[in-house]
Amino acid sequence: MSLSISDPRSSRLVQLRGTLAPLVAILAALLVGAVLMLIAGASPIAAYGALFRQALTTYFGFADTLTKTTPLLLVSLGVLVALRAGQFNLGGEGQIYMGGLGSLLLGLAFPNLPLLIHLPLALAGGFGFGAVWGAIAGYLKVARGLNEVLTTLLLNYVAQYLISYMVNGPLKAAGAPSPFSELVADSARLPTFLPQTQAHAGIFLALALAVLLTVAFAISAWGYRVDAVGQNPIAARYAGISVNRTVLQVMAISGGLAGLAGSSEVLGLKYRLFEDFSPGYGFDAVAIALLSRGNPVVVIFTAFFFGILRSGANVMQRSASVPVAIIYAIQGLTVLFVAISLALERRSLNSTT
């Protein structure tokens, strides 16, 4: 018996596939990664054992995993918000840099403010700078028709060169041997919660935002408008939804969330601004958001998985003589398998209509 697209069993089948697809993609990527290790003459069991043992079962390793998960989760939520509206934000990296700059400027200013005022102000600066950077791409999309993939990608380079100029010039710390800024005030720093580690309260902010977005997409009018624009902008326009305004809002919020990832690095980890302070979190976020299939709760787990990979990669290299490049291969393979699953799912849906 064939299932029609309106059949409840068909709907449940689609939901089950959507739930299992990320897990299958991760397992398939790990399996292919194991084959690559065997080709390189290493033991996959020893390598994965070292990676997950370091990242999950040791005190300092788990703290490092949380530290790396925090910016990944924040910027991935930003990419996900854009995806829900049908926009592809490749500018997370640049928005991270701009968010770091915004938090630094406000973290250096007003050093006599209490923490309860200064820290939220510095975080707001990070969100605001990232939101402006995202809104630029949104404006170019709605006003000039420029593709957001191109503009967000190019804006990454503008942001990185701007930060390079700032820490080599106006913001460079006095007597600094290399390009970096002064330290932000103590009152603007995210508190740590695991003694003697760098795990900071930014992870709780990221988790709270994931929950907030889940609720917003489920029950709010804003969430309905975003999904409507993402699914069918023409129908959304006929329903009275301002597509241009929604796209502009979404790109600003997307950039703001990525900006908070930069804030978490400056206010919670490094306490100052460096050149190239993001190790590619903005690009990892694209993979995480695609893997999460538009679900903010799933983003938590996929960002944590990528945090595990980043945290345990060096230990895996030392313990099992496996190149760190294999970790990046696993990340790329995960995205590839997700893309394949999406293509197969779309083909299946087309065949049932």
C-alpha positions as CSV (number, residue, x, y, z in Angstrom):
1,M,0.0,0.0,0.0
2,S,1.4,3.4,-0.9
3,L,1.3,6.4,1.4
4,S,0.0,9.7,0.3
5,I,1.5,13.0,1.5
6,S,-1.6,13.7,3.5
7,D,-1.6,10.3,5.2
8,P,-0.7,10.7,8.9
9,R,1.6,7.7,8.6
10,S,3.5,9.5,5.9
11,S,3.8,12.6,8.1
12,R,5.2,10.5,11.0
13,L,7.6,8.7,8.7
14,V,8.9,12.1,7.5
15,Q,9.3,13.3,11.1
16,L,11.1,10.0,12.1
17,R,13.5,10.4,9.1
18,G,14.2,14.0,10.1
19,T,15.0,13.0,13.7
20,L,17.2,10.1,12.7
21,A,19.0,11.8,9.9
22,P,21.5,13.8,12.1
23,L,22.4,10.7,14.1
24,V,22.9,8.6,11.0
25,A,25.0,11.3,9.4
26,I,27.3,11.5,12.5
27,L,27.7,7.7,12.7
28,A,28.4,7.5,9.0
29,A,31.0,10.3,9.2
30,L,32.7,8.6,12.2
31,L,32.7,5.3,10.2
32,V,34.4,6.9,7.2
33,G,36.8,8.7,9.6
34,A,37.7,5.3,11.0
35,V,38.5,4.0,7.5
36,L,40.7,7.1,6.9
37,M,42.6,6.3,10.2
38,L,43.1,2.7,9.1
39,I,44.5,3.9,5.8
40,A,46.9,6.2,7.8
41,G,48.0,3.3,9.8
42,A,46.3,4.3,13.1
43,S,43.8,2.5,15.3
44,P,40.3,4.0,15.1
45,I,39.4,2.4,18.5
46,A,42.4,4.0,20.2
47,A,41.9,7.3,18.4
48,Y,38.2,7.7,19.2
49,G,38.7,6.3,22.7
50,A,41.3,9.0,23.4
51,L,39.1,11.7,21.8
52,F,35.9,11.0,23.7
53,R,37.7,10.1,27.0
54,Q,39.6,13.4,27.0
55,A,36.6,15.5,26.0
56,L,34.0,13.9,28.2
57,T,35.4,12.0,31.2
58,T,38.3,14.3,32.4
59,Y,37.6,17.4,34.4
60,F,39.7,19.8,32.4
61,G,38.8,18.1,29.1
62,F,35.0,18.4,29.8
63,A,35.5,22.0,30.8
64,D,37.3,22.7,27.5
65,T,34.5,21.0,25.6
66,L,31.9,23.3,27.2
67,T,34.2,26.3,26.5
68,K,34.3,25.4,22.8
69,T,30.6,24.5,22.6
70,T,29.6,27.9,23.8
71,P,30.5,30.0,20.7
72,L,29.6,27.1,18.4
73,L,26.1,27.0,19.9
74,L,25.5,30.8,19.8
75,V,26.6,31.3,16.2
76,S,24.8,28.1,15.1
77,L,21.6,29.4,16.5
78,G,22.2,32.5,14.4
79,V,22.6,30.5,11.2
80,L,19.6,28.4,12.1
81,V,17.4,31.5,12.5
82,A,18.4,32.7,9.0
83,L,17.7,29.2,7.6
84,R,14.2,29.1,9.0
85,A,13.5,32.2,6.9
86,G,15.1,30.7,3.8
87,Q,18.3,32.8,4.1
88,F,21.8,31.3,4.1
89,N,24.1,33.2,6.4
90,L,27.7,32.4,5.6
91,G,28.8,35.5,7.5
92,G,29.0,34.0,11.0
93,E,32.7,34.4,11.1
94,G,32.7,38.1,10.4
95,Q,29.8,38.6,12.8
96,I,31.8,36.9,15.5
97,Y,34.6,39.3,15.0
98,M,32.3,42.3,15.0
99,G,30.6,41.1,18.2
100,G,34.0,40.7,19.8
101,L,34.8,44.3,18.9
102,G,31.5,45.6,20.3
103,S,31.9,43.8,23.6
104,L,35.5,44.9,23.9
105,L,34.7,48.6,23.4
106,L,32.0,48.5,26.0
107,G,34.1,46.2,28.2
108,L,36.9,48.8,28.2
109,A,34.6,51.7,28.8
110,F,32.8,52.4,32.2
111,P,35.2,50.4,34.3
112,N,33.5,51.6,37.5
113,L,30.1,50.1,36.7
114,P,28.9,47.1,38.8
115,L,29.0,43.7,37.1
116,L,25.2,43.4,37.0
117,I,25.1,46.5,34.7
118,H,28.5,46.3,32.9
119,L,28.3,42.7,31.8
120,P,24.9,42.9,30.2
121,L,25.9,46.2,28.5
122,A,29.0,44.6,27.1
123,L,27.0,41.6,25.9
124,A,24.5,44.0,24.3
125,G,27.4,45.7,22.5
126,G,28.4,42.3,21.0
127,F,24.9,41.5,19.9
128,G,24.4,45.0,18.5
129,F,27.6,45.0,16.4
130,G,26.9,41.5,15.1
131,A,23.3,42.5,14.3
132,V,24.4,45.5,12.3
133,W,26.8,43.3,10.3
134,G,24.0,40.8,9.6
135,A,21.6,43.6,8.8
136,I,23.9,45.0,6.1
137,A,23.6,41.7,4.2
138,G,19.8,41.8,4.9
139,Y,19.5,45.3,3.5
140,L,21.5,44.5,0.4
141,K,19.2,41.5,-0.1
142,V,15.9,43.3,0.2
143,A,16.8,46.7,-1.3
144,R,19.3,45.6,-4.0
145,G,18.5,42.0,-4.6
146,L,22.0,40.9,-3.8
147,N,22.4,37.2,-2.8
148,E,23.0,36.9,0.9
149,V,25.4,34.0,0.4
150,L,27.8,36.2,-1.5
151,T,27.4,39.3,0.7
152,T,27.7,37.5,4.0
153,L,30.8,35.6,2.8
154,L,32.5,38.8,1.6
155,L,31.7,40.7,4.7
156,N,33.7,38.1,6.7
157,Y,36.9,39.4,5.1
158,V,35.9,43.0,5.8
159,A,35.4,42.2,9.5
160,Q,38.6,40.3,9.8
161,Y,40.7,43.0,8.2
162,L,38.9,45.6,10.3
163,I,39.8,43.8,13.5
164,S,43.4,43.3,12.3
165,Y,43.6,47.1,11.7
166,M,42.1,47.9,15.2
167,V,44.4,45.6,17.2
168,N,47.5,46.7,15.2
169,G,46.5,50.4,15.6
170,P,44.0,52.2,17.7
171,L,43.2,49.4,20.1
172,K,46.6,47.8,20.5
173,A,47.7,47.5,24.1
174,A,50.5,49.7,25.2
175,G,53.8,47.9,24.9
176,A,52.1,44.7,23.5
177,P,54.7,42.4,21.7
178,S,52.0,41.2,19.3
179,P,48.6,42.6,18.1
180,F,46.1,42.5,20.9
181,S,44.1,45.0,22.9
182,E,44.0,45.9,26.6
183,L,42.1,43.7,29.0
184,V,38.4,44.3,29.5
185,A,37.3,45.4,33.0
186,D,36.7,42.7,35.6
187,S,33.1,43.9,35.8
188,A,32.5,43.0,32.1
189,R,33.8,39.4,32.3
190,L,31.7,36.3,32.2
191,P,32.2,34.4,35.5
192,T,33.6,30.9,35.4
193,F,31.7,28.1,37.1
194,L,34.3,25.2,37.1
195,P,37.2,26.1,39.4
196,Q,40.7,26.3,37.7
197,T,39.1,26.0,34.2
198,Q,38.0,28.5,31.5
199,A,34.4,27.1,31.4
200,H,32.3,30.3,31.8
201,A,28.7,31.3,32.2
202,G,28.3,31.9,28.4
203,I,27.1,28.3,28.0
204,F,24.1,29.1,30.2
205,L,23.3,32.1,28.0
206,A,23.6,30.0,24.9
207,L,21.3,27.3,26.3
208,A,18.7,29.9,27.4
209,L,18.7,31.4,23.9
210,A,18.2,27.9,22.4
211,V,15.1,27.4,24.7
212,L,13.8,30.9,23.9
213,L,14.1,30.3,20.2
214,T,12.3,26.9,20.5
215,V,9.4,28.6,22.2
216,A,9.4,31.5,19.8
217,F,9.2,29.3,16.8
218,A,6.5,27.1,18.4
219,I,4.0,29.7,19.7
220,S,4.9,33.2,18.7
221,A,3.6,35.3,15.8
222,W,7.2,36.2,14.9
223,G,8.1,32.5,14.6
224,Y,5.1,31.9,12.4
225,R,6.1,34.8,10.1
226,V,9.7,33.6,9.9
227,D,8.6,30.0,9.0
228,A,6.0,31.3,6.5
229,V,8.6,33.4,4.7
230,G,11.1,30.5,4.7
231,Q,8.6,28.0,3.3
232,N,6.9,30.2,0.7
233,P,7.6,33.9,0.5
234,I,5.0,34.4,-2.2
235,A,2.2,32.9,-0.1
236,A,3.5,34.8,2.9
237,R,3.2,38.1,1.0
238,Y,-0.3,37.3,0.0
239,A,-1.1,36.5,3.6
240,G,-0.1,40.1,4.5
241,I,3.4,39.3,5.9
242,S,6.1,41.8,5.0
243,V,8.7,39.5,3.5
244,N,11.4,42.2,3.2
245,R,10.9,43.3,6.8
246,T,11.1,39.7,8.1
247,V,14.2,39.0,6.1
248,L,15.9,42.1,7.4
249,Q,14.9,41.3,11.0
250,V,16.1,37.7,10.7
251,M,19.4,38.7,9.3
252,A,19.9,41.2,12.1
253,I,19.0,38.6,14.8
254,S,21.2,36.0,13.1
255,G,24.1,38.4,13.1
256,G,23.4,39.4,16.7
257,L,23.5,35.8,17.9
258,A,26.8,35.3,16.1
259,G,28.0,38.5,17.7
260,L,27.3,37.0,21.1
261,A,29.6,34.2,20.1
262,G,32.3,36.8,19.7
263,S,31.3,38.3,23.0
264,S,31.7,34.9,24.7
265,E,35.3,34.6,23.4
266,V,36.3,38.2,24.5
267,L,34.4,38.4,27.8
268,G,34.6,34.8,28.9
269,L,37.8,33.4,27.5
270,K,40.5,35.8,26.3
271,Y,39.4,39.0,28.0
272,R,40.9,41.0,25.2
273,L,40.8,41.2,21.4
274,F,43.3,39.3,19.2
275,E,43.8,38.9,15.5
276,D,42.1,35.8,14.1
277,F,40.6,35.0,17.6
278,S,38.0,32.7,16.0
279,P,39.3,29.4,14.8
280,G,36.6,29.0,12.2
281,Y,33.5,28.8,14.5
282,G,31.4,30.7,12.0
283,F,32.0,28.1,9.3
284,D,31.5,25.1,11.7
285,A,28.1,26.7,12.5
286,V,26.8,26.2,9.0
287,A,27.4,22.5,9.3
288,I,25.9,22.4,12.8
289,A,22.7,24.3,11.7
290,L,22.3,22.1,8.6
291,L,22.8,19.0,10.8
292,S,20.1,20.2,13.2
293,R,17.5,20.5,10.5
294,G,16.1,23.8,11.8
295,N,15.5,22.6,15.4
296,P,17.1,24.8,18.1
297,V,17.1,21.9,20.6
298,V,19.0,19.6,18.2
299,V,21.5,22.5,17.7
300,I,22.5,22.0,21.4
301,F,23.5,18.4,20.8
302,T,25.2,19.0,17.5
303,A,27.1,21.9,18.8
304,F,28.2,19.8,21.7
305,F,29.3,17.1,19.3
306,F,31.5,19.5,17.4
307,G,32.8,20.9,20.7
308,I,33.9,17.3,21.6
309,L,35.7,17.0,18.3
310,R,37.5,20.3,18.8
311,S,38.4,19.6,22.4
312,G,39.7,16.1,21.9
313,A,41.4,16.5,18.6
314,N,44.9,17.3,19.9
315,V,44.8,14.5,22.4
316,M,43.8,12.1,19.7
317,Q,46.8,13.2,17.7
318,R,49.2,12.8,20.5
319,S,47.8,9.5,21.8
320,A,47.0,7.7,18.5
321,S,49.2,9.5,16.0
322,V,46.1,10.6,14.0
323,P,46.3,13.9,12.2
324,V,44.0,16.7,13.4
325,A,43.0,17.0,9.7
326,I,40.9,13.9,10.1
327,I,38.7,15.7,12.6
328,Y,38.0,18.4,9.9
329,A,37.3,15.6,7.4
330,I,34.8,14.1,9.8
331,Q,33.0,17.4,10.1
332,G,32.9,17.8,6.4
333,L,31.7,14.3,5.9
334,T,28.9,14.9,8.4
335,V,27.7,17.8,6.3
336,L,27.9,15.7,3.2
337,F,25.8,12.9,4.6
338,V,23.2,15.4,5.9
339,A,23.0,16.9,2.4
340,I,22.6,13.5,0.9
341,S,19.8,12.7,3.4
342,L,18.0,16.0,2.5
343,A,18.2,15.2,-1.2
344,L,16.9,11.7,-0.7
345,E,14.1,13.0,1.6
346,R,13.0,15.6,-1.0
347,R,13.1,13.0,-3.7
348,S,10.9,10.7,-1.6
349,L,8.4,13.4,-0.9
350,N,8.2,14.3,-4.6
351,S,7.6,10.7,-5.5
352,T,4.6,10.5,-3.1
353,T,2.9,13.6,-4.4
